[in-house]
Amino acid sequence: MKYYLSLVCCWLAYGTMAQSEVLNQYVQEGLQNSQTLKQQRFQLQKAIWALDEAKSLFKPSVNFNTTVSSALGGRTIDIPVGDLVNPVYATLNRLTNSNAFPQISNVSEQLIPKDFYDMRFKTSMPLINAELKYNQSIKKELIGLQQSETNVYKRELVKDIKMAYFNYLKATEALSIYENALRLLRESERVNQALIQNGMANPTVSVRTKNEIASIESEVEAAKGTQKNAAAYFNFLLNREFTQEIKVDSSFKNVVIPTKIDLAHREEIDKLETNLSINKQILKLSQSYNQPKIGASLDLGSQGRFAQIASADKNFISPNAFFLVGVSIDLPVYSSGRNQLKVKQAEMDVATADTQLQQVKNQLDLQNTMAQNALTAAKEIHQSKANQISSAQRYYRDMMRRYKEGNLSFIELLDAQTQLTRTQLQQVIAQYDVWLKWVELERSAAAFDLK
């Protein structure tokens, strides 16, 4: 007994590995080819670059600015240079008995600059800025939020792929059952022909048989359509051609499924915890309104007139070059209570996020409990339907034997065949309902390894 039990355990383990090998390959293919998942990865990369951008705000920035202006007219200021200097120059000319000191005219200077340029390299850097600090923290949290969002979609995709695969297997099994029912009817038709020829059956049974065959043929076509649609949806999830062949793994008929899975950490909780952390950072940002903002700047440039730099002894550097160092301080004094109201709003956002987190935790626990109960019920239903299969098959064989012997009406034989087909369909539906409930439990428990 120990030897045979060991063989059975090995066989079950091999079956589990086999079904995992086929289905897991499809799951990995779907994760690799999913267009929506690629979009999620793009959003994650965008969040990473947003964090790098937030970090760069603490570093100095250098800009080159230049202004060239020219004007005509406007106000002027008169400078009496000639009135002040010419008497002195005249006296000097008399004393030196020369004309070395010429007479000059008064000057009228235009207030609006004419042919003026101003170009500079401006370097600025924040020294103290709480907004930049909390902005960087928020960007970092957004990366974790996007990672959780990506994992949530992965789990949903895994669930959809597995459920679509089981629905395809169920449709394939249903088609096989209808085709088998059609073969049984054709066998009944052959038997009826023999009985009619021997005078043991009424010829009307042939008409009834043909009607039943036509009915089952329509069911076969409908089952083929259902199978094609299931295959198309499964291939759609894998981003493949809709008509591409799908491997059928028969090991799912025999593998024993555990009823309970321990609840793992859900990415939905990570999302809500990250959302709560972001709201806390926003609250701190709102509370930092009374902290000063201090920044430093350095300007290196040149100012002057183009007419001046045209001379041989003047250029952009000498004597027009300059540097300017500055420190700026920004401290709010009065805002009519707007900042305090923003703080109160942020506090309400934190309270809302915390309440939502607790609510979702309870919902996920309930979802896992309901999924486990649904799987247990599905397994019991499947076991009940499996027990009915052997009875229905034995009943049909007995009815067929009695019908061939002429001891049974054709209506009773059709009833036995219909009962067998219905029982087989119910058993297949119950069988794959167990696997579908298992997938739902696996999803609710976050049991699938995404690595």
ZAMARGU-4260 file (C-alpha; in steps of 0.2 Angstrom, whole numbers, plus 5000, padded with zeros to 4 digits):
<rodrens>
0) 5000/5000/5000 | 5014/5012/5004 | 5022/5008/4987 | 5006/5012/4978 | 5002/5028/4988
5) 5020/5034/4984 | 5016/5031/4965 | 5000/5041/4967 | 5008/5055/4975 | 5022/5056/4962
10) 5009/5055/4949 | 4999/5070/4956 | 5015/5080/4959 | 5019/5077/4940 | 5002/5082/4935
15) 5003/5098/4945 | 5020/5102/4937 | 5013/5098/4920 | 4998/5109/4921 | 5009/5123/4928
20) 5022/5121/4914 | 5009/5123/4901 | 4998/5137/4909 | 5013/5146/4916 | 5021/5148/4899
25) 5005/5156/4893 | 5004/5167/4908 | 5022/5173/4906 | 5019/5176/4887 | 5004/5187/4892
30) 5014/5197/4904 | 5028/5199/4891 | 5016/5204/4877 | 5003/5214/4886 | 5002/5232/4878
35) 4993/5239/4894 | 5007/5232/4905 | 5020/5241/4893 | 5010/5257/4896 | 5011/5254/4915
40) 5030/5252/4913 | 5031/5268/4904 | 5022/5277/4918 | 5034/5269/4930 | 5049/5276/4921
45) 5040/5293/4920 | 5038/5293/4939 | 5057/5289/4941 | 5062/5303/4929 | 5050/5315/4939
50) 5059/5310/4955 | 5076/5314/4946 | 5068/5331/4941 | 5063/5335/4959 | 5081/5331/4965
55) 5088/5343/4952 | 5079/5357/4959 | 5091/5358/4973 | 5106/5360/4962 | 5111/5377/4954
60) 5104/5383/4937 | 5113/5394/4925 | 5104/5405/4912 | 5110/5416/4899 | 5100/5432/4897
65) 5103/5447/4885 | 5094/5463/4881 | 5097/5475/4867 | 5087/5491/4866 | 5087/5507/4856
70) 5075/5522/4858 | 5072/5539/4851 | 5064/5554/4860 | 5058/5554/4877 | 5063/5564/4892
75) 5081/5571/4893 | 5092/5579/4906 | 5102/5594/4903 | 5120/5594/4910 | 5128/5611/4909
80) 5145/5605/4906 | 5150/5619/4895 | 5144/5633/4907 | 5154/5625/4921 | 5170/5621/4912
85) 5172/5634/4898 | 5176/5649/4910 | 5190/5638/4918 | 5196/5633/4901 | 5196/5652/4895
90) 5207/5657/4910 | 5219/5643/4907 | 5221/5648/4889 | 5225/5666/4894 | 5237/5660/4907
95) 5246/5649/4895 | 5244/5660/4880 | 5237/5646/4870 | 5221/5637/4864 | 5225/5620/4872
100) 5208/5621/4881 | 5194/5622/4869 | 5177/5627/4873 | 5164/5613/4874 | 5145/5613/4873
105) 5132/5609/4886 | 5126/5590/4886 | 5108/5584/4884 | 5107/5566/4889 | 5092/5555/4884
110) 5084/5546/4899 | 5078/5531/4889 | 5094/5521/4884 | 5099/5522/4866 | 5109/5507/4858
115) 5111/5499/4875 | 5114/5481/4878 | 5114/5470/4894 | 5120/5452/4894 | 5123/5441/4909
120) 5125/5423/4915 | 5113/5421/4929 | 5116/5407/4942 | 5103/5404/4955 | 5102/5391/4969
125) 5090/5387/4983 | 5097/5387/5000 | 5082/5383/5011 | 5065/5378/5003 | 5053/5366/5012
130) 5042/5365/4996 | 5056/5357/4986 | 5060/5345/5000 | 5042/5339/5002 | 5040/5339/4983
135) 5055/5326/4982 | 5047/5315/4995 | 5030/5315/4986 | 5039/5311/4969 | 5047/5296/4978
140) 5031/5290/4985 | 5023/5291/4967 | 5036/5278/4961 | 5030/5266/4974 | 5012/5270/4970
145) 5015/5266/4951 | 5024/5250/4955 | 5009/5244/4965 | 4998/5249/4951 | 5008/5239/4939
150) 5008/5224/4951 | 4989/5225/4953 | 4987/5225/4934 | 4999/5210/4933 | 4988/5200/4945
155) 4972/5205/4936 | 4980/5199/4919 | 4986/5183/4927 | 4968/5180/4933 | 4960/5184/4916
160) 4973/5173/4907 | 4969/5158/4918 | 4951/5160/4918 | 4951/5162/4899 | 4961/5146/4897
165) 4949/5136/4908 | 4934/5143/4899 | 4942/5137/4883 | 4945/5120/4890 | 4927/5120/4896
170) 4921/5124/4879 | 4932/5111/4871 | 4925/5098/4883 | 4907/5103/4880 | 4910/5102/4861
175) 4918/5084/4864 | 4902/5079/4874 | 4890/5085/4860 | 4901/5076/4847 | 4900/5060/4857
180) 4881/5063/4859 | 4880/5064/4840 | 4890/5048/4838 | 4878/5039/4850 | 4863/5046/4840
185) 4871/5039/4824 | 4873/5022/4832 | 4855/5023/4837 | 4850/5027/4819 | 4860/5012/4813
190) 4851/5001/4826 | 4834/5008/4821 | 4837/5004/4803 | 4842/4986/4808 | 4826/4984/4819
195) 4815/4992/4805 | 4821/4980/4792 | 4818/4965/4804 | 4801/4972/4808 | 4805/4975/4826
200) 4803/4994/4826 | 4791/5007/4819 | 4798/5016/4804 | 4793/5033/4813 | 4808/5031/4825
205) 4819/5034/4810 | 4811/5051/4808 | 4813/5055/4827 | 4831/5050/4826 | 4834/5062/4811
210) 4826/5076/4821 | 4837/5072/4836 | 4852/5071/4825 | 4848/5088/4817 | 4846/5096/4835
215) 4862/5089/4841 | 4871/5095/4825 | 4865/5113/4829 | 4872/5111/4847 | 4888/5105/4840
220) 4889/5121/4829 | 4885/5132/4843 | 4898/5124/4854 | 4911/5126/4840 | 4906/5145/4840
225) 4908/5146/4859 | 4925/5137/4858 | 4931/5149/4844 | 4926/5164/4854 | 4935/5157/4870
230) 4950/5154/4860 | 4950/5172/4852 | 4948/5180/4869 | 4962/5170/4876 | 4974/5174/4862
235) 4968/5192/4863 | 4975/5192/4881 | 4991/5185/4875 | 4992/5198/4861 | 4992/5184/4848
240) 4983/5180/4832 | 4965/5176/4837 | 4965/5159/4828 | 4982/5153/4834 | 4982/5136/4841
245) 4980/5133/4860 | 4988/5118/4869 | 4975/5108/4879 | 4982/5102/4896 | 4972/5087/4901
250) 4980/5086/4918 | 4968/5098/4925 | 4955/5084/4925 | 4964/5075/4939 | 4974/5087/4950
255) 4968/5089/4968 | 4965/5107/4972 | 4968/5114/4990 | 4953/5123/4997 | 4962/5136/5007
260) 4976/5148/5003 | 4984/5160/5016 | 4981/5178/5012 | 4997/5186/5006 | 5000/5205/5006
265) 4990/5213/4993 | 4996/5227/4981 | 4980/5236/4984 | 4985/5239/5002 | 5002/5245/4996
270) 4993/5258/4985 | 4982/5264/4999 | 4997/5265/5011 | 5007/5275/4998 | 4992/5286/4995
275) 4991/5289/5014 | 5009/5293/5015 | 5008/5305/5000 | 4994/5314/5009 | 5004/5315/5025
280) 5018/5323/5015 | 5006/5336/5007 | 5000/5340/5025 | 5018/5344/5030 | 5020/5354/5014
285) 5005/5364/5019 | 5011/5366/5037 | 5028/5373/5030 | 5020/5389/5024 | 5028/5399/5038
290) 5046/5393/5034 | 5057/5405/5025 | 5063/5402/5007 | 5081/5407/5005 | 5090/5408/4989
295) 5107/5414/4982 | 5111/5421/4965 | 5126/5426/4955 | 5126/5437/4939 | 5141/5438/4928
300) 5139/5450/4913 | 5142/5466/4903 | 5132/5482/4901 | 5135/5497/4890 | 5132/5506/4874
305) 5137/5499/4857 | 5145/5516/4853 | 5157/5514/4867 | 5163/5497/4863 | 5167/5503/4845
310) 5182/5513/4851 | 5199/5504/4852 | 5201/5506/4871 | 5184/5499/4876 | 5176/5482/4873
315) 5163/5470/4882 | 5175/5466/4896 | 5183/5483/4900 | 5175/5493/4907 | 5158/5486/4905
320) 5160/5469/4913 | 5152/5466/4930 | 5146/5453/4943 | 5132/5454/4955 | 5129/5443/4971
325) 5112/5442/4979 | 5103/5433/4993 | 5084/5432/4993 | 5073/5429/5008 | 5054/5426/5006
330) 5044/5425/5022 | 5025/5426/5022 | 5018/5438/5034 | 4999/5439/5032 | 4987/5429/5020
335) 4970/5431/5028 | 4970/5413/5035 | 4972/5405/5018 | 4987/5394/5023 | 4978/5388/5039
340) 4963/5383/5028 | 4974/5373/5017 | 4982/5364/5032 | 4964/5359/5038 | 4960/5353/5020
345) 4976/5342/5020 | 4971/5335/5037 | 4954/5329/5030 | 4963/5321/5016 | 4974/5311/5028
350) 4959/5306/5038 | 4950/5300/5022 | 4965/5290/5016 | 4967/5282/5033 | 4948/5277/5034
355) 4949/5271/5016 | 4964/5260/5020 | 4955/5251/5035 | 4939/5249/5024 | 4948/5240/5010
360) 4958/5229/5022 | 4941/5222/5028 | 4934/5221/5011 | 4949/5211/5005 | 4948/5199/5020
365) 4930/5197/5016 | 4934/5194/4998 | 4946/5180/5002 | 4934/5172/5014 | 4920/5172/5001
370) 4932/5165/4988 | 4937/5150/4999 | 4919/5146/5003 | 4915/5147/4985 | 4929/5135/4980
375) 4923/5123/4994 | 4906/5123/4987 | 4912/5121/4969 | 4922/5106/4974 | 4907/5098/4983
380) 4896/5101/4968 | 4909/5093/4956 | 4911/5078/4967 | 4892/5076/4967 | 4892/5078/4948
385) 4906/5066/4946 | 4897/5052/4955 | 4882/5054/4944 | 4892/5051/4928 | 4895/5032/4931
390) 4877/5030/4935 | 4871/5039/4919 | 4883/5029/4909 | 4878/5012/4916 | 4859/5017/4914
395) 4862/5022/4896 | 4871/5005/4892 | 4857/4996/4900 | 4844/5005/4890 | 4853/5002/4874
400) 4854/4984/4877 | 4836/4982/4881 | 4831/4993/4866 | 4841/4981/4855 | 4832/4967/4862
405) 4816/4975/4858 | 4811/4977/4877 | 4812/4996/4877 | 4804/5011/4868 | 4814/5023/4858
410) 4808/5037/4868 | 4815/5029/4884 | 4832/5027/4875 | 4832/5045/4870 | 4828/5050/4888
415) 4843/5040/4894 | 4854/5047/4881 | 4848/5065/4885 | 4851/5062/4903 | 4869/5056/4900
420) 4873/5071/4889 | 4866/5083/4902 | 4875/5074/4916 | 4892/5075/4907 | 4889/5093/4903
425) 4885/5097/4921 | 4901/5087/4926 | 4912/5097/4915 | 4905/5114/4920 | 4907/5109/4938
430) 4924/5103/4935 | 4930/5119/4927 | 4920/5130/4939 | 4932/5122/4953 | 4947/5129/4943
435) 4938/5146/4940 | 4935/5147/4959 | 4953/5142/4962 | 4959/5156/4951 | 4948/5169/4960
440) 4954/5162/4977 | 4972/5164/4970 | 4969/5182/4965 | 4960/5187/4981 | 4975/5179/4991
445) 4988/5187/4980 | 4996/5169/4980 | 5004/5170/4962 | 5022/5174/4962 | 5025/5189/4950
450) 5044/5187/4951
</rodrens>
